[in-house]
Amino acid sequence: MPQSKVVTLRLDPKLAKQLDKLADASQRSRSFLIAEAIREYVSLNEWQIEEIKKGVEEADRGDFASSAEVERVFKKWKRRAS
């Protein structure tokens, strides 16, 4: 079994009650649900930060879409929205 680290956090009583209801309904522990939520949050934010870094690197290299490319995308989305 992998090692785990104990972390203490404070929750608003209403959120704690919602968490307990979810834990009961899903037959999972409160700790499991909190760890899963944190895992998802970290994964999403790591991905987002990496994509931002890539975008900044592209911009630093001057790798931008041309005006014609931007216009094509706008037209495509405008047609879809109509």
HELIX and SHEET records of a PDB file:
HELIX    1   1 PRO A   13  SER A   26  1                                  14    
HELIX    2   2 ARG A   30  ASP A   60  1                                  31    
HELIX    3   3 SER A   67  ALA A   81  1                                  15    
END                                                                             
